[in-house]
Structure formats: C-alpha cells, structure tokens
Amino acid sequence: MRAALLGCLLFVGTGESFAHRLDEYLQATRIAIATNCIDLTFELTPGVAVSGKALELIDPDRNGRISDDEGNAYAQRFLKDLKLVLDGKAAAMNMTSVSFPAVQEIRSGTGAIRIRATSEVGSLNVGSHVLGLKNSHLPGISVYLVNALRSTDPAVEIGRQTRDELQKEYQLEFRVGPAKP
C-alpha cells in the first residue's frame, strides 16, 4: 500500500514537468475580427531544448535580462516573419503590447512571451472576406497553432478556417453583415 501511495505521489509530483514542451517552440495565435480592425494575440513558448536558440535572438547581449529595447526588437522581428493578407492584399500589423517572462522561465520552458498586434483595415464592406496568415518565424524549431475567436462585433460572422498540416499557413473566411442597431 505504501509503495503504491509513494508511486502516486511521485507521478503527481512530476506531472508538471510532463506538461512543458521540450524540443519545440510553440507559437499560438488567436485572431479577433471586427468590421474595422483585426486583433492578433501571440503566445510564444520556447521548450527547454530550444530555449537557447530563442534567447540568442531575444537577449543578444546575453546578460540574463530582457530589456524593453530587446523585447521590442524581438517582437518586431517576429511580426516581420508573418504575412497577413486580407482579400488578397497585404495588411500591415502594428504591435500594441509585448510582455516577456524572466529569462529563467524561458530557459525552463514555462515562460510565455505575449505579443499583441492590430491591423487597422478601415471599414470592411458588407459581404464575404478572406483573411490569410503565414508564419515563417523560426520554422526549424517551431510548432504552430492558429484559431479565430468568436467576434464580439455583431456584424461579423466567422466562417470556415483552413490550415496547412503544420498550421504555418492559415485561412479564415468570414462575412460582414449590415451594421446592427
């Protein structure tokens, strides 16, 4: 009985370590559509085995701290590795916020980098639209997830989402209806 209890405690105690990615850089993207803008939220979590590669880009002076300038530079580099297209035309993204965990959290695989960006698209016409996103950031070590959120804008109806096998390329079909009172 004691051995079984000890085994259960050991399993529960090590459960947290099983939850951390080891050899992948998880890049999760959430997209929110409104009639005048597209908001994107990125959560980037380097696994333990690849955190060094990510930190070479994030903390280039290797002082063990991520300064505001370093964080902003990395976030801008990340956004440059993305291509956002709306109805066949490139759409610019502007960073609205960025936050970094402590370097030790990144090294341990528990720290998520959060980047928010928006694309001001003017007033979208009533009708069908297609949004495309291609992520080319650190493809040799990364895995990607992309999903659209239910729109809080009552005029926007989210349609079909398609992704390539790796989710590096994503397409979202959506419809804008007439403004609701």
C-alpha positions as CSV (number, residue, x, y, z in Angstrom):
1,M,0.0,0.0,0.0
2,R,2.8,2.4,0.9
3,A,4.6,1.7,-2.3
4,A,1.5,2.4,-4.3
5,L,0.9,5.7,-2.5
6,L,4.5,6.7,-2.9
7,G,4.3,5.9,-6.6
8,C,1.2,8.0,-7.0
9,L,2.8,10.9,-5.2
10,L,5.9,10.7,-7.4
11,F,3.7,10.6,-10.5
12,V,1.6,13.6,-9.3
13,G,4.8,15.5,-8.3
14,T,6.4,15.1,-11.7
15,G,3.2,15.8,-13.6
16,E,4.2,19.4,-14.1
17,S,7.4,18.5,-15.9
18,F,5.4,16.4,-18.4
19,A,3.3,19.5,-19.3
20,H,6.3,21.5,-20.5
21,R,7.3,21.2,-24.2
22,L,10.9,20.2,-24.5
23,D,12.1,20.4,-28.1
24,E,9.6,22.8,-29.8
25,Y,8.9,26.5,-29.9
26,L,5.1,26.7,-29.5
27,Q,3.6,29.7,-31.3
28,A,-0.1,30.0,-30.6
29,T,-2.1,32.7,-32.4
30,R,-5.6,33.9,-31.7
31,I,-7.4,36.2,-34.2
32,A,-10.3,38.5,-33.4
33,I,-12.1,40.2,-36.3
34,A,-14.1,43.4,-36.2
35,T,-15.5,45.5,-39.0
36,N,-12.6,48.0,-38.8
37,C,-9.7,46.0,-37.4
38,I,-8.1,42.6,-36.9
39,D,-6.6,41.9,-33.5
40,L,-3.9,39.2,-33.1
41,T,-2.6,37.7,-29.9
42,F,0.5,35.6,-30.0
43,E,1.8,33.4,-27.1
44,L,5.3,32.1,-27.8
45,T,6.7,29.4,-25.5
46,P,10.1,28.0,-26.3
47,G,10.7,24.5,-24.9
48,V,13.7,23.7,-22.8
49,A,15.8,22.2,-25.6
50,V,15.2,25.1,-28.0
51,S,15.1,28.0,-25.5
52,G,18.8,28.8,-26.1
53,K,18.2,29.4,-29.8
54,A,15.3,31.7,-29.0
55,L,17.2,33.5,-26.3
56,E,20.1,34.2,-28.8
57,L,17.6,36.4,-30.6
58,I,15.7,37.7,-27.6
59,D,18.7,38.6,-25.3
60,P,21.5,39.3,-27.7
61,D,23.8,40.8,-25.1
62,R,23.4,37.6,-23.0
63,N,23.2,39.5,-19.7
64,G,20.3,37.3,-18.5
65,R,17.7,40.2,-18.6
66,I,15.4,41.2,-21.4
67,S,15.4,45.0,-21.7
68,D,12.5,46.8,-23.2
69,D,14.5,47.6,-26.3
70,E,15.5,43.9,-26.7
71,G,11.9,42.8,-26.1
72,N,10.5,45.3,-28.6
73,A,13.2,44.4,-31.2
74,Y,12.4,40.7,-30.9
75,A,8.6,41.4,-31.2
76,Q,9.2,43.5,-34.3
77,R,11.4,40.7,-35.8
78,F,8.6,38.2,-35.0
79,L,6.0,40.3,-36.7
80,K,8.2,40.8,-39.8
81,D,8.3,37.0,-40.1
82,L,4.5,37.0,-40.5
83,K,2.4,37.8,-43.6
84,L,-1.1,38.9,-43.1
85,V,-3.4,39.2,-46.1
86,L,-6.9,40.4,-46.3
87,D,-8.9,39.8,-49.5
88,G,-5.7,39.3,-51.4
89,K,-3.9,42.4,-50.2
90,A,-1.1,42.7,-47.6
91,A,-2.3,44.1,-44.3
92,A,0.2,45.8,-42.0
93,M,0.3,44.8,-38.4
94,N,1.2,47.2,-35.6
95,M,2.4,45.9,-32.3
96,T,0.2,47.1,-29.4
97,S,1.9,45.4,-26.5
98,V,4.6,42.9,-25.6
99,S,5.5,41.1,-22.4
100,F,8.3,38.8,-21.6
101,P,8.8,36.4,-18.7
102,A,12.1,36.2,-16.8
103,V,14.9,34.6,-18.7
104,Q,14.9,31.7,-16.3
105,E,11.3,30.9,-17.1
106,I,12.1,30.9,-20.8
107,R,15.0,28.5,-20.1
108,S,12.8,26.2,-18.1
109,G,10.2,26.0,-20.8
110,T,7.5,27.6,-18.6
111,G,7.7,31.2,-19.8
112,A,5.3,32.5,-22.5
113,I,6.1,35.6,-24.5
114,R,2.9,37.6,-25.3
115,I,2.7,39.9,-28.3
116,R,-0.4,41.7,-29.3
117,A,-0.8,43.4,-32.7
118,T,-3.6,45.0,-34.6
119,S,-4.2,45.7,-38.3
120,E,-6.4,48.7,-39.0
121,V,-8.4,47.7,-42.0
122,G,-10.8,50.6,-42.3
123,S,-14.4,49.9,-42.6
124,L,-14.9,46.5,-44.2
125,N,-17.6,46.3,-46.9
126,V,-20.7,44.1,-46.3
127,G,-20.1,40.7,-47.8
128,S,-17.6,37.9,-47.7
129,H,-13.9,38.3,-46.9
130,V,-10.8,36.0,-46.6
131,L,-8.0,36.5,-44.2
132,G,-4.7,34.7,-44.6
133,L,-1.8,34.4,-42.2
134,K,1.6,32.8,-42.9
135,N,4.0,32.4,-40.0
136,S,7.7,31.9,-41.0
137,H,9.2,32.6,-37.6
138,L,11.9,30.0,-36.7
139,P,10.4,27.2,-38.7
140,G,13.1,24.7,-37.9
141,I,12.2,24.5,-34.2
142,S,8.6,25.7,-34.1
143,V,5.1,24.2,-34.0
144,Y,2.2,26.5,-34.7
145,L,-1.5,26.8,-33.6
146,V,-3.9,29.3,-35.1
147,N,-7.6,29.9,-34.2
148,A,-10.2,32.6,-34.7
149,L,-12.2,33.9,-31.8
150,R,-15.9,34.4,-31.9
151,S,-16.3,38.0,-32.9
152,T,-17.7,40.5,-30.3
153,D,-18.8,42.6,-33.3
154,P,-22.4,41.5,-34.1
155,A,-21.9,42.4,-37.8
156,V,-19.1,39.8,-38.2
157,E,-19.8,36.1,-38.8
158,I,-16.8,33.8,-38.6
159,G,-16.9,31.1,-41.3
160,R,-14.6,28.3,-42.3
161,Q,-11.0,28.0,-41.1
162,T,-8.4,26.1,-43.1
163,R,-4.8,25.3,-42.2
164,D,-1.9,23.5,-43.7
165,E,-0.7,20.5,-41.9
166,L,1.8,22.4,-39.7
167,Q,-0.6,25.4,-39.3
168,K,2.1,27.7,-40.7
169,E,-0.4,28.9,-43.2
170,Y,-4.0,29.7,-42.2
171,Q,-7.0,31.0,-43.9
172,L,-10.2,32.3,-42.4
173,E,-13.4,33.0,-44.3
174,F,-15.8,35.5,-42.7
175,R,-18.7,37.6,-43.6
176,V,-19.6,41.2,-42.6
177,G,-23.3,41.9,-42.4
178,P,-25.1,45.2,-42.2
179,A,-24.5,47.2,-39.0
180,K,-26.9,46.1,-36.3
181,P,-28.6,48.8,-34.2
